Amino acid sequence: MNKIEWLNHIEQVIAQGPYKASMFSLKQYTIPDWYQNGKFGIFIHWGPYCVPAFGNEWYPRNMYQPGSKEFEHHIATYGPQKKFGYKDFIPMFKAEKFDAEEWAQLFEEAGARFVVPVAEHHDGFQMYKSELSRWNAYEMGPHRDICGELSQAVRGHGMVFGASSHRAEHFWFMDGVHLCESDYTPDLEDFYGPAMPHPEDHSNYTVGCPTADHMDDWLARTCEIVDKYRPQLVWFDWWINNLAFRPYLEKFAAYYYNRGVEWNMGVAINYKYHAYDEGCAVFDVERGQLSNGRSLLWQNDTSVSKNSWGYIEGQDYKKPLDILCDLADIVSKNGALLLNIGPRADGTIPEPEQRILREIGAWLKLNGEAIYETRPWRAFGEGPTQVPDGAFTDTDRDAFTGADIRYTCRGEALYAILLGRPEEDRALLTLVKPQDGFARAHLMNGAEVSLNPSEDGLALQLPACARDLQLPLVIKLEK
């Protein structure tokens, strides 16, 4: 179908389903069980921007911005932008070693319950077979339907498949092609355009309003992803907060939720800030967390790397321990963690990222009972270390101590997750009182933990083997 046909089709699906294109109607939405229970997923930023492997995934924008490090690097490495533009990276993006089955096996080993590849990033290159643009991975570059292959492999390993769209930002993302002597020509407008001026204030979502044509295109492309791959999670980046998008967001959610009902599949949408009304979709915090719990499921999307989402040379990686502590903190506050990796242009996942994922998976294999299918306790936790609230705070917190504890529960069992090494193998759970009735406890390897309840809380004496276990340390309390 072309764009007009897609728009007509979208209206028909909305008219026939229980959800209508209004926030009032969308408040009927219920977050699916797979998401409430899954807690941990893998995000994948992969596209032609991995070829230069410099700066970050915004290379396609910054290479056209005079004065940027990417602008200078590009000229020194590839020549002037007029002679070698972003489009010229696409033939170099071959993905010749990409194996969807190997990726899915790794994600399963990591303990992931859902997987979300970027279907289209800000650069406008689609990682799937599309009828709406020739600039896609099936017709160019790898000449493969990347999302299609991943969807089959991920589901074959028992995980939920999702997809992300960053198409909204493409309205202004490539504006640099008009700021320097570039390779842009009118016949490339279907890839580099609209390339409108970059809004100076991204917090003011009334400025830089996208055109109806751009938003129609955004809606058609996103619904094409839904129908082709039936993702059970659709993740959006921040610029859908522009107020001009609001009626389009309502249409997309109504279409997608109606498709979910039709296909008997639990589906979800991720949004940032205030793009959707509370309860209409799942709130997402980029590279950050919440300082307190939340009644509705939320999500933190972050990366194994501190300095880029896509592959670059010289990644600054996080430690698996820090990621696991964040996972425990997030889940205790009724959240889920979507952890990003950045494959190389040839389709291989960098070895440090594989090691990080396998270390996370080893911990979850032993301790996953305290994460998967759990729900928040009456308090998310205790301890002196403050977790900053909001986006882009993922590297701001201090190291956790042995007094930092997070709680999750499943049925009548309570899990106390120690985020730091306790002194002298002792821990005090000040929030657990004698009247709670917990009479026995053990580590997740089965070793018993001695209990001493008092009005000050529940004192724990850990067995010597606890010193050999990787943190965070999990104690299961039972009545």
Stockholm file with secondary structure:
# STOCKHOLM 1.0

chainA/1-479         MNKIEWLNHIEQVIAQGPYKASMFSLKQYTIPDWYQNGKFGIFIHWGPYCVPAFGNEWYPRNMYQPGSKEFEHHIATYGPQKKFGYKDFIPMFKAEKFDAEEWAQLFEEAGARFVVPVAEHHDGFQMYKSELSRWNAYEMGPHRDICGELSQAVRGHGMVFGASSHRAEHFWFMDGVHLCESDYTPDLEDFYGPAMPHPEDHSNYTVGCPTADHMDDWLARTCEIVDKYRPQLVWFDWWINNLAFRPYLEKFAAYYYNRGVEWNMGVAINYKYHAYDEGCAVFDVERGQLSNGRSLLWQNDTSVSKNSWGYIEGQDYKKPLDILCDLADIVSKNGALLLNIGPRADGTIPEPEQRILREIGAWLKLNGEAIYETRPWRAFGEGPTQVPDGAFTDTDRDAFTGADIRYTCRGEALYAILLGRPEEDRALLTLVKPQDGFARAHLMNGAEVSLNPSEDGLALQLPACARDLQLPLVIKLEK
#=GR chainA/1-479 SS CCHHHHHHHHHHHHHHSSCCSSHHHHTTCCCCHHHHHHCEEEEECCSGGGTTCCSCTTHHHHTTSTTSHHHHHHHHHHCCTTTSCGGGGGGGCCCTTCCHHHHHHHHHHTTCSEEEEEEECTTCCBSSCCSSCSCBTTTSTTCSCHHHHHHHHHHHTTCEECEEECGGGHHHHTGGGGTSSCSCCGGGHHHHCCCCCCCSCTTCTTSSCCCHHHHHHHHHHHHHHHHHHCCSEEEECGGGGSGGGHHHHHHHHHHHHHHHHHHTCCCEEEECTTSSCTTSSEEEEETCBCSSCCSSCEEEEEESBSSCSSCCTTCCBCCHHHHHHHHHHHHHTTEEEEEEECCCTTSCCCHHHHHHHHHHHHHHHHHGGGTTTCEEEEEEEECSCCCCBBSSCTTTSCCCCTTCEEEEEETTEEEEEECSCCGGGEEEETTCCGGGCCCEEEETTSCEEEEEEETTEEEEECCGGGGGSCSSEEEEEEC
#=GC SS_cons         CCHHHHHHHHHHHHHHSSCCSSHHHHTTCCCCHHHHHHCEEEEECCSGGGTTCCSCTTHHHHTTSTTSHHHHHHHHHHCCTTTSCGGGGGGGCCCTTCCHHHHHHHHHHTTCSEEEEEEECTTCCBSSCCSSCSCBTTTSTTCSCHHHHHHHHHHHTTCEECEEECGGGHHHHTGGGGTSSCSCCGGGHHHHCCCCCCCSCTTCTTSSCCCHHHHHHHHHHHHHHHHHHCCSEEEECGGGGSGGGHHHHHHHHHHHHHHHHHHTCCCEEEECTTSSCTTSSEEEEETCBCSSCCSSCEEEEEESBSSCSSCCTTCCBCCHHHHHHHHHHHHHTTEEEEEEECCCTTSCCCHHHHHHHHHHHHHHHHHGGGTTTCEEEEEEEECSCCCCBBSSCTTTSCCCCTTCEEEEEETTEEEEEECSCCGGGEEEETTCCGGGCCCEEEETTSCEEEEEEETTEEEEECCGGGGGSCSSEEEEEEC
//
